[in-house]
């Protein structure tokens, strides 16, 4: 009796699988894809964010004489920083 029940269960599952596959392919693809030819170009990337900006370094600038600071020199540790 258990073998007959297992056989009927497998038969029903197989029939269901065949039905599913046959009707799924007849309905067409669910997802439509668009292709594009490969080409070189610039990539534009933007970031939108909210929050607070924090400086990497805080520098207090002062002078021991009175006057106007006209310009700052380059950082001796990193020439790219002013």
Secondary structure, DSSP 8 states (H G I E B T S, - for coil): -HHHHHHHHHHHHHHHHHHHHHHHHHH--SS-------------------S----S-------SS-S--------SS-TT--
